[in-house]
Amino acid sequence: MKNVTPSYLKHQFLIAMPHMHDQNFAHTLTYVVEHNANGAMGLVINRPQSLSLADILEQLRPELPASAHCQHIPIHIGGPVQTDRGFVLHPPGQIFQATVDLGGVALSTSQDALFSIADGYGPDQNLITLGYAGWDAGQLEAEFAANAWLNCPFDPAILFDVDSELRLDAAAAKLGINLNLLTSQAGHA
């Protein structure tokens, strides 16, 4: 008998289907950082919150005033787990104290990445989130089986060059899908 390797969704985008009822994920685009037999971890990349990098720096290093450009760097809601923990997605190349190269994108979780962005040393292309999305073993697969998600290949242009509110539709368009035309109603022929 042939061994079948499970198909995991690491380094893919998850597109929430229009009928997604979980408010944590309704109308979201999520980048899958890790997916294996033990579960999955991802970052929602299209939900900016009212916080900016300047607000975060006020907490992390209150003795230094944040530069004006920090007011314009949004902090995204990365998911409902550990909402006080920061994650920075950026192009590979710059290495910080805690950086993992995911192939086409890097993930940094240390404060020095935030300080580097704040101080103008880059990375200029970045997406900062607080919190992450987590799934237990088999949970994401079950949600896929229930048609809660679509997946599409990772595209750094969607992550770094498309405005937050347009990312979900841009990822769906890569699949040739207009989410506004999908319905949550089951059809019967």
Secondary structure, DSSP 8 states (H G I E B T S, - for coil): ---------TTEEEEE-TT---TTTTT-EEEEEEEETTEEEEEE-S-EEEEEHHHHHHHH-TTS---GGGGGSEEEE--SEEEEEEEEEE-TT---TTEEE-SSSEEE-SHHHHHHHHTT-S-SS-EEEEEEEEEETTHHHHHHHTT-EEEEE--HHHHHHS-HHHHHHHHHHHTT--GGG--SS----
